[in-house]
Amino acid sequence: MEILLLQIFIPLIAALIILLSGKSIVKELAGAFSLIPLAITVYLYLNFIPDASTQFLVNLAWIPQFGIQFKAGIDGISMLLLILTNLLIPIIILSSYKHDIKNTKAFYALIFFMQSGLLLVFTALDGFLFYIGWEVALIPVYFICALWGGENRIKVNLKFFIYTIAGSLLMLLAIIYLHLQTHGNSYDIAEFYKLELDSVTQAWIFWAFFIAFAIKMPVFPFHTWQPDTYTEAPTAGTMLLSGIMLKMGIYGAIRWLIPIAPLGFDAWGETALILSVIGVVYASIIAFTQNDIKRLIAYSSIAHVGLISAGIFAWNLQGLQGAMIQMLNHGINVVGMFFIADILIRRMNTREIVEMGGIAKPAPILAITFLIVLLGTVALPLTNGFVGEFLLLMGIYNYNIWLAAIAGLTIIFGAVYMLRMYQKVMLGPVNSSTAMFKDLDGTEKSVLLIISALIIVIGVYPQPILHISEAAVINLLDQVNQKILVK
């Protein structure tokens, strides 16, 4: 019990200590504190039994007069998200060391504050607690983007904020309605699962949750905030949004949306799957036309997340297991891609791909690590991306062969626009701007070597990750399928 509370609240304590610390040691403190939740995650992983049970359970009275409990726990699905969050936060903090950040104390404190919110979302077993975590994770990243973003950050952030708040309010409405339907007015997720609501009610609950989660992922047509926000946000903000925060929507669909409204899912799941597949093709086509390296990666992310979303709504073991491992893989790969983009932008003072070229000559280490991250992103066999995308496409294929054929275009399109981008940036003749390009140094090398190693290790041996979530995924599948069959 205490270990999970430590996991959730240590980042919050770290944020407060950083705010009270001296300016000269902020980066070192942030780096050190980021390793504590990772160490706790390692302990949880080593003591975790990969069955369908909920472990390390915390259940404390919080606001009992309103049926609100501080109830949190970990199963195989949550475990993967804890690994993702607590693995990427130290990498993101390390990647920011080269930046001259104004007000570093506030910057790192907001990252830790967001981490607490994310951990709360991924472990909450109470609807109200889940909603609190959802909002706690949103507020810090809004300020990170608004205070340290690009020239158009205020306008872009306002759009992002309006989108996410609108989705959150729809979800809150559904949570309150479910709370009022439970025996004894509880917010407990187990009570929500027990509800036997009619198909019309479940349909609107499905859409209330789906819109909130689809905005966060984002899924077509709820994606329009994403490219601008990713482009204008500081690199650490973009990494937090793309690497971890969008997984809140994917996780929410698996844990909350489909099990709570199975009849709504039965009626509208195919529509959600089709929207996801449209997003895959649409984002891939737009990525072809991009000359801004950050926007290209942003549209690539929409395509990859569309495939994960389609795998979930196919609702079979292969699709769900593919979604679980691909959440982790996408986080690792997209953080690597945005970090490489950041190195290029800082060295070149431009985001325009056409102004680059021949960088592989003066920067061979960058060229090699960039290629590894890129191959993971385009799902080359023996890289992490292949495992997830293979399972996702198999899951969609088992649902509908034609949807799988269309969704599979992401692999072809992704390979084309990514390899073309690599060719324009790294290969060809050196120009006057790239002749003096410096190769990776200290922390840059560390970040990209860690990411490259993860891409290869997970690609070669994914079983330990797939094994964590398998029992929990099968249990959830069985629960939902039984409810759909009973109708």
N, C-alpha and C positions, 0 to 999 in steps of 0.2 A: 504493500500500500504506500509506504513512505517513499519508495524509490520512484514511483510514477509522479507523485507530487513534486519531488525534486526535479524530475525530468521537465515538468511543465513550468515550474517557477524559477529555476536557476537562471534562465535567460533574463527574466524580469529583474532578479536581484543583480545580475551582471549589468543591466542597463542603468540601474540606480547607482551602483558603485562607479561606473564610468562617468556618469554625470557629475559625481562628487570628486573625481580624481584630478590629478594635475595634468595639464595639457600635454606635457612632454612624453608621458608614458601611455597615452590613450591607445595607440595602434597595438602596442605590445600587450596591453591589458585585454583588448578586444580579441586578439589572436589567442591568448591563453584561455580566456573565458569560453571561447567558441569550442574548445576541445573538451570541456567538462560535459556538456550534453552528449557529445559524441562518445565519450568514455562510458557514460551511463547507458547509452544505446547498445554499446558492445556488451555490457553486463546483461542488459535485458535480452539481447539476442542469444547469448550463451546459456541463459536460464529459461529460455522460451521453449515450450513444448509445442511442436507444430501440429496441433490438432485443432478442432473447431471451437474450442472453449475460449472464453474471455479470461485473460490472466492479469495479474498485478492490479486487481480491481480496487478502486477507491469509491466509496459511497458514503458521503457526508451530508448531513442536513445543512442546506444553505439558506433557502427562504421557504421553510416548510409550510407556512400558511398559504403559499401560492403553489404548492406541489413541486417546488424547484429543489432538486438535489445536485450536489457536486458529485456527479457520478461519471467516472471515466475508467477505461480499461483497454487492454490491448489484445487483439486477436491477430491472425496471420495477415489480414488486410492492413490493419493499422501499423503493424510492425514494419512493413515495407515503406510506409510513408514516413515513419520515424527515422528509418535509415536514410531515406532520401533527404529529409530536412536537415538532420544533424550532420550528414556528410557534406552537404553543399554549403551550409553556412560558413564553416571554416575556410573552404575554398574561395567563397565570395569575398570574405574579409581579407584573406591573403592577396587576392587579386586586386584589391583596392589600395594596397600599400604604395604603389607608384604614383597615385593621384595626390595632388595638392588640394586636400579637401578643406573648405572653410568650415569652421565649427565642427571639428572631428568628433567631439564628445556627443553632440546631438545626433550626428550621423550614425555612429556605431550603437548608441543607445536605442535609436529607432529600429535598427536591424534586430537587436535582441528582443525589443518589445514585440516586433512582428513575429519573431521565432516562437515566443510564448503563445501568441494567438494561433499560429499554425499547429503547434503541438496540441493545443486544446481542441481544435477542429478535428484532428486525426485520432483523438482518443475519447472524445465526449460521447457519453451514452445517455445524455439528457438533452432534449430538444432545445431548451432555453440556453443551456451551457454551450451547445454547438453554435447557436446564433451569436452568443457573446464572443466566442472564439473567432467566428467568421468576421465580425465587425472589428475586433481587436487587431486582426491581421491586416485589414484593409486600411485603417487610419494611418499607421506608420509609413506604409509604402506610398500613400498619397502625399505625405509630407516630404518623403525622400525625393519623389519625382518633382514636387512643386518647388522645393528649396534648392536642389542641386541639378535640376534638369536643364535642357537647352533653351533657346530663345522663345519658342512658342509654348513653353511648358504650362503656363497658367491656363491658356485656352484649351490645350489638349487634355490637361488634368481635370478640368471642369467636366469635359465630356466623359472621361473615364469614371469620375466620381458619380455623375448623374446616372450613367448606365448601371454601375454596380449597386448604388443605393436603391434604384428602382427594382432591381432583381432581388435585393435583400428584403425589401418591404413585402414583395409578393411571397417570399419564403416565410417571413415572419407571420403573415396572415394565415398561411397554411398550418404552421406550427401551432399557433393559438387555437385554430379550429380543431386540430387533432387533440390538443390538450383538453378541450372542452368535451370531446366525445369519449375520453377514456374513463374507466371506472375510477372514481376518486379524484378526477382532474389531475392527472399526472403528466409530466413531460418525459417520462422514461421511454426510451426507444423500444424496449420490450413490450410496453403497453401499446405503443403506436403500431407495432407489428401485429398485435392481437386483434386490432380493430377490424370489424367486418362491415365496411362501408359499401353503399351501393355503387354501381359502375359510373353513374353520372358524377357523384361526389368525387370518386377517385380520379375521374378524368380532369376535373379542374385542379385537384391537388397535384396531379402529375404535371400539369402545365405551370402551376405556380412554382414548384420546385425546379422543373426543367429550365424555365427561363432564367432563374437565378444561377443555376449551374452552367447553362449554355453561355451566358454572358461571361462568366469567369473563365471558361476553358480557353478561348471562345469558339463556339460553333456557329457556322453560317445560319441565319443572317445577323447574328448578334455580335459579330466580330469587329465592327467598324471602328471601335475605340482602340483596338490593339496595335495596328501598325504605327500610328502616330505616337501612341504612348511609349511603345518600345523604342522608337527612334529618338524621342525627346528626353526620355528618362536618362539619368546617369547610368553608367554601365552596371554598377551594383544593383540599382533599382530594376533595370531590365532583366538581370540574372535572377533576382528574387521573384519577379513577376512570371517569367517564362520557365524558370527551373523548378520553382516550388509552388507559387501561389495558384497557378492555373490547375494544379493537381487537386486543389480543394474542390473544384467543380466536378472533376472525374470521380474523386472519392465520394463526394456527396451523392452522385448518381447511383453508385454501387451500394453505399451503406444506407442512404435515406430514401431516395426517390423510388427505386423499383420495388424494394421490399415493403414499403409503406403503402404504395398505390399499385399493386400488381395488376388489377383490372384496368386501371388507367394506362399502365404500361402495355397491357395486352391490346388495348384499343389504339394507342398512339405511338407505341414503340417503333413501329415500322416508319412512321413519319419522321421521328427523331433520327433513325438510322439513315434515311434518305437525305435529310438535311446535312448530316455528318459527312456523307459521301460527296454531296454537292460541294461542301466546303473543301474537301481534299482536292478536287479537280480545279475548282475556282481559284483557290489560293496558289496552287501550283502554276496555273497559267499566268496569274499576275506576277508571280516571282520571276518568270522569264523576262519580264519587261523592266525589272528594277536595275537601276545603276547605283543606287545608294545601298551600300553593303549591309547596313543595319536593317533597312526595310526588306531586303531580300531574305535575310535570316528570319525576320518577323513573319513574313508570308510562308516561309518554309515551316515555321513552327505551327501556324494555323493548319497547314496540310497534315502534318504529323499528328496533331491532336485530334483532327477530324477522323483520322483512321482509328485512334484509340477509342474515341466516342462511338464510332460505328461498331467496333469490337464488343463494347459493353452492351449496346442495344441489340446485337445479334443474340445475346443471352445464352451462351453455351460455354462449356468448360474452356475450350481453346481460346475463344474470344476474351473471356474474363481473365484468364491466366496471361494472355498476351497483353491485355491492358495493364495488369499489375506490374509485370516486368518492364513494360515499355514506359510506364510512368517514371521509373527509376532511370532507365536508359535515356529517355528524352531529356530529363533534368540534367544528367551528366553531359550529354552531347550539346545541348543548347547553351549551357553555361560555358563550355569550351569554345563554341562558335562565337558567342558574344565577346568573350575575353580576347580571342584572336582579332576580332573586328576592332576592339578597343585599342589593342597594340598598334594595329595598322593606322587607325585614326589619329592616335597620339603622335606617332612618328611622322605621319604624312600631312597632318592638319587638313584632311579631307575625308569625306565618306564616299566619294565618287570612284567607282571601280575603274573607269577608263583612265584615270590619272595615275593608276598604279601599274605595275608590270616589272617582271624580272627580279622580284624580291628574293627568290630562291638562291640566287648567286651570292649576295652579301649576307643572307640569313638562312643558312642550311638547316639549323635546328628548328627554327620556326616553320620552314617548309615541310619538314618531316612530321612534326607534331600536328600541324595544320592538316596534312593529308590523312593522318590517323583519325582525327576528330571528324573530318569530312566523310571518310569511308564508313565510320560508325553511323553518321547521320544518314547516309544513303543506303544503309543496311547491307553492306558487303558481308558475305558469309565469314564466320569467325570474328566478327565484331559484334558488340552488344546489340546494335540496332536490328541485325538480322533475326535474332531469336524472337524479339517482340513482334516485329512486322510479319514474320512467318506465321506465328500463332494467331495474330489478329486477322490476317487474310484467310487462314484456315477456318477461323470462327465465322467470318462473314460468308465464306464459300459454303459452309454447312447450313447457313441461313438462306442464301440466295446466290446462285452462281453468277448472275449478271451484275449484281451489286459488287461482288468480289472482283469481277473483271474490271469494273470502273474504278473501284477503290485501289486496285493494284497498279493503276496508272501512276500513283504517287511515287512508286519505286523508279519507274522509267523517267518521269518528269524530274523527280528530285535529283537523280543521277546527272541528267542533262544540265539543269541550271546550276547545280553545285560544282560540277567538274568544269563547266564553262567559266564560272566565277573564279575557281582556283587557277585555271589557265591564264585568265586576264590579269590576276593579281600577282601570282608567283612566278609564272613562266614568261617566255619571250625575252626581248631585249631589255636591258636596264635603261631607264630614262634618267634625265637630269635630276628628278626628284628622288628616285629610288637608289641611285648609285651609292649614296652614303648611308643607306638604311642599316641600323644597328640590329644585330641578332639578339635573341633572348638573353636576359641577364637573370640574376639571383631568383627573386620571387616569381618572376614570369616563367622561368624554366621549371621551378617547383610545381606551380599550378598546372602547367600543360603536361608535365611528366606524370603527375598523379592522375589527371583525366585520361591520358593516353593509356596508362596501365589499367585503369578501370574498364575502359572500352574493350581492351584485348582480353582481360581476365574473365569478364562477364560473358563475352562472346564465345570464348573457348569452353567455359565451364559455368553455365547458368543454373545448374541444378539446385545449389543451396538457396538461391533466391526463389525459384519456382516452388521449391519444397515448403518454404515458409507459409505461403498463402494458399496452397492447394486445398487443404482440408476445410478452411474457412470459406473458400469460394464454393466448394461442392455443397457445403451445408446451406449457404445462402441460395444457391441455385435450386436445391431441393425444396426449401421453404416456399420460395416464390412459385415454382412450377406446380406444387400441390394446390396452392390457392387458386391459380389460374384453372387447373383441371377441375376443381370443385365447383366452379361457377356453372 
